[in-house]
Amino acid sequence: MAAITLDKIHSGIAFQVKHMMVSKTKGEFTSFDVQFDGDVHNLETAKWTITIDAASIDTNNEDRDNHLRSGDFFDVEAYPHITFVSDAIKKVSDDEYEVTGQLSMKGTTNTEIFTVEFNGTSKNPMDGSTIAGFDGEGKVNREAYGLTWNAPLETGGVLVGKDVKFSANFEFVVGE
């Protein structure tokens, strides 16, 4: 089986959550790794392991990022990583898959399902290597992981929504 290595420069993990019930706050995790074990052309037998450095959260606001790193949210001192390990991959169309696995965050593990699109493979004209690309998305309830901090609004509702939408793009170099 060919070695498959994440190209971190061409990969990313982003998220968004409702802010004040009327808009969205967006951010990303800038430090993560993805282990892909298997054949990119036979995804149903593959295994994904994603490890995110929780302290690498970046919402373009230092005060908010520091609050997110605190015990009110991720508690990065006690729980430095967010991990996802796939259990099953089911093909739902030509290039779309449902990836079921165990998401662990802040000491809690739950089963989650994410949608992954296989974008195919291509030859890199710079070095001749084979590149494989994937896009993923999903939604998790942050409160199910103990991230329950919030503040009520005078107009009703709360400051931070409970559902967090994730999107990711991963590019891999497929070895010979």
C-alpha positions, -999 to 999 in steps of 0.1 A, spaced: 0 0 0 13 35 -9 22 59 18 -3 88 21 9 121 36 -11 151 45 -1 183 26 -8 208 55 -2 238 33 -32 229 11 -55 217 39 -77 234 65 -103 229 92 -128 258 96 -160 262 117 -188 286 123 -213 291 151 -243 315 155 -235 347 173 -262 367 191 -289 346 173 -285 368 142 -251 363 126 -221 339 126 -187 338 141 -162 320 120 -128 305 127 -103 278 120 -78 255 137 -43 262 124 -25 231 138 -38 196 130 -28 163 115 -47 137 95 -36 101 92 -52 83 63 -47 46 62 -60 28 31 -65 32 -6 -79 66 -19 -97 46 -46 -114 22 -21 -125 46 7 -150 23 23 -120 3 37 -100 33 48 -94 47 83 -92 84 92 -76 97 124 -77 135 128 -59 152 156 -65 189 162 -44 211 185 -73 228 204 -51 258 214 -46 266 177 -81 280 175 -82 313 155 -112 335 152 -93 366 143 -99 380 178 -73 374 205 -96 380 234 -122 356 221 -96 330 212 -82 332 247 -117 328 261 -123 297 239 -90 282 252 -101 286 288 -121 263 310 -154 279 298 -149 262 265 -120 239 253 -99 240 285 -68 234 264 -46 230 295 -64 198 305 -76 187 271 -50 198 245 -64 178 216 -97 172 197 -97 139 179 -118 121 154 -113 84 146 -134 68 119 -154 36 125 -171 32 92 -172 48 58 -203 44 36 -205 54 -1 -237 74 -7 -230 86 -43 -202 85 -69 -180 108 -49 -198 113 -16 -193 93 16 -207 93 51 -179 89 76 -190 77 111 -166 78 140 -157 88 175 -152 125 181 -134 133 214 -134 169 228 -129 181 263 -129 146 278 -162 135 261 -165 111 232 -196 108 210 -204 92 177 -207 117 149 -213 114 111 -196 137 87 -200 140 49 -169 136 28 -165 143 -9 -136 126 -27 -124 152 -53 -102 127 -71 -65 125 -78 -42 145 -100 -5 146 -110 14 176 -95 31 193 -125 59 205 -102 72 172 -90 51 144 -107 36 132 -74 0 120 -72 -23 143 -52 -57 133 -37 -83 158 -24 -112 156 0 -138 181 13 -157 173 45 -185 189 64 -207 183 94 -224 198 125 -219 190 162 -237 201 193 -210 218 214 -230 213 246 -228 175 241 -190 179 247 -193 201 278 -188 234 260 -219 249 277 -208 285 285 -233 311 273 -248 345 281 -285 354 278 -294 383 255 -318 411 265 -338 405 233 -341 367 241 -319 339 231 -282 335 238 -249 348 228 -234 316 213 -254 290 193 -251 253 203 -246 239 168 -211 243 153 -207 237 116 -174 223 105 -159 223 70 -125 208 61 -104 203 30 -76 178 30 -49 173 3 -27 143 4 4 132 -14 0 96 -24 34 78 -25 43 50 -48 
